[in-house]
């Protein structure tokens, strides 16, 4: 298997899908564990999953995956837009995950309050698991994919002529030109031209 360049389409898509996949999986994992000492219920142990502590983690992962796939199948202008969306999704995921990893008690306090049927936040003693940090790494993968795609997108090829609209194929510079079938249909026989093979 030949060496994958960091700006190649395949590398960008693989990085983005791996990062998005990890983030999707992290939504159901425990990000923070801790205890709360409630005057009514007493001391109790509580935990918070990724989707509870960061409700947008799954949604942003889906956005990132969709943006990466769209960048691989779209034209130059849309490709740039989708790569920017991918980068923004990566930054959003990374900031949320890092905030939870660095201040787990604040994040778990709201979950603790909801579990007790209250609003606001309750003081907790919390410890992050490895999942917030894994999510930060996955977000970095998404950002690397977006940056690599931005610098390599100019050399990416499209899906190919078979996916173009009927009656058009890609020319040497990416312009749309009539296909040989359309020329034949219009009565232009390529075998009668001066530049035809064998003439």
Helices and strands as residue ranges (DSSP letters): H 9-26, E 30-38, E 42-49, H 50-53, H 57-73, H 76-102, H 104-115, E 125-128, H 131-152, G 153-155, G 161-163, E 169-170, E 176-177, H 180-185, G 190-192
